[in-house]
Amino acid sequence: MTAMTIAQILDQPALVPLWPTVGQALCLAESTTYQLAAQDRLPVKTVRMGRRLMVRTVELHRFLGLLPEGTGVATGYQPAAPTA
């Protein structure tokens, strides 16, 4: 099992696969990841896409403390200047 870096976690699409992305971000083995998902005991909600289990990236970021409290904006995000 290989843990993911913060940079790798932040560089993910809107939905990420339960395994390997979420499992590795949470430092879990593959079997443990799927077992916790089946028992609805993961700290993030899973979304079924066909046969695959996915997780909303923003929920993973929030659980890992990569989002400031009370905002939907990732740490380090700089909004573009408004156009006139």
N, C-alpha and C positions, 0 to 999 in steps of 0.2 A: 504494500500500500504506500502511495506517495502522497504527501500532504501538498496542498496548493498554496502558492504565495498569495498575498493580498492583491498584488497586481494581476495575477491570473484570475482571481475571483472577480475583480472589478471589470475585467475585460470579457464579460460573458453577455450573450443575447438576453432578451426579455424572459424567455423560459429556458431552463437548463435541465438536462436529464438527471434523474435521481441518482443513477450510477453512470459514470464515475464522478461527475462534477459535485453533486451535493454530498455524497458520501465522503469523498476525499476532502472537501472543504470542512466537513465536520470531524475529520480524522476517524472515520468508521470503516470497518471492513465491509466488503460487498454484501455478504450474507446478513450482517447486522443491520445494514442500511435497509435492505428489503424487508427484513423481519420487523423492524421498528415502523416502517411505512405500513405494513399489513396490519399492525396492531394500533395504527393511528397514534403512535407515540413519538413521532419526529417533532422537533421544535418548529417546523415549517409545514405548511399545508401542501399536499401533493395534488396535482391535476392530471387526470388521465387523458392522454392524447392517443386514441386508438389503443394499442397494447402497451404503450410506453407510459411511465410515470414521470411527470415533469414537476418542477417547482418554479414559482415566480422568482426571478432573480432579486427583485426588490425585497421580498420576504427573507431571502437568504442573507442579503446585505444587512437588513435591519437586525436579524438575529445575531449576526457576527459583529454588530456594533460599527458597521461601516457607513451608516447613515446618521446624521445628527438627529436627535430626538425631535419629534413634532414636525419634521419636514419630509418631503419625498425627494429631496435632492441629495445626491451623493457628495461625500466630503471632497472638497477641492473643486467643485463645479463652479464655473464662473459664467453667469448668464451674459449673453451678447448685449451690447449696448442697443437701446431702443432706436429704431430708425424713424426719422421724421416724415 
